[in-house]
Amino acid sequence: MNTINLSLPVAQVIEEHPEVLEILVELGFTPLANPLMRQTLGKTVSLKQGAKMKGIDLAQVQSTLEWNGYDVIGGEA
């Protein structure tokens, strides 16, 4: 299933879809390039929360993931 829930912890999303890590780092989620950050902060912070913390437009995250073939849910406020 190629569905990504923006409300799930980042580590869980990457565990289910390892190929999405590179996309997220390119979008500006640069701390995810560090395995330690993925395993610590990534277990508690959702993609939605991470985007807010990093000042990344959530709509851009959603559209980029959709362009790469994913169904994206959990983006609503």
N, C-alpha and C positions, 0 to 999 in steps of 0.2 A: 504494500500500500504506500503510495507516495503522498501521504497527507502529513503536513507539518502543522502542529498546534503551537502558536506563538505564546501560549500561556504555560507551556510545559518548561521545566528547567532545561537550560541549554545543553547540559551534559546528556540528558535523556534524548534530546533531539539528535545530537551528534552520534549517540550510541545506535539509534535506530536508522540514521541516515549519515554514515561517516563521510560520504562524498560532499555533504553540504558544508563541512568545516571550511574548505577553501573559499567557498562563496561568501560565507559569513565574515571571514577575515578580510576579504576584498571589500566588503561593504563597510568596514570600519570597526568590526569587533576584533581588533588587534590583540587584546589579551588572550583570546582563544587560541592563538598560535602557541602559547605556553601551556604544555600539558598539565602543569601544577595548577594553573588558574582554572583550566577546564574541570579538573577534579575537585577543586575546593569551591570557588565561587559559582562555577557552572552547575553545581548540584542544587543550589538554592535560588539562583536568579533565572528568570524566564527570558526568552528572547524579547518579549515586550518590555520587561523591566530593563534589560540590558540596553536596548535601543534608547530608552529614555535617559539612562545614566550616561551613555556615550553621545547623546545628542544626534542620534541617527533617526531619520524620518522613517517611521514604521510603515508608511505606505510604500516607500521605496524598497524596504526589506521584503514586504509582501509581494510587490510586483516583480522583483528580481527572482524570488523563489518560484513564483508562478511561471515566469518566462523560462525557467530552468526545468519546468515540467512537474512542479509540485502543486497539490491542492493545499491552500493555506487557510487555516481556521484559527479562531481565537484572537483576531486582530482588533475586534471591537473593544471599545473602552470599558 
